[in-house]
Amino acid sequence: MASYSVVTTTAANVAGANNINSTRVRVVANNTCYYAIDAAATATANVGPLIPAWRPTDINMGGIGKKISILPCNGGSTVITVTEIGTVYQSALNQNSTTFYNT
């Protein structure tokens, strides 16, 4: 599964312009951070509880193909790593087709 890292002092989409292809992610940062899914993270409209410093935090993305924005609380230079840990999209599977055989 993919892992993304960024060093930032402001809100950043951790995977850049890419979407996360996983239903869950694990976030580790060296500072406490706010986060938002499919929106810019802000101190007044954060989505969930704060991501504590140095504590791996699992976040439910609410589906595949979303973005995660993370904002350091104190504005200091913050190293953020996001790792995909949930179900990963598999385009090779055709889940709308079933074949039955007589036995």
Secondary structure, 3 states (H helix, E strand, C coil): CCEEEEEECCCEECCCCCCECECEEEEEECCCEEEEECCCCCCCCCCCCCECCCCCEEEECCCCCECEEEEECCCCCEEEEEEECCCECCCCCCCCCCCCCCC
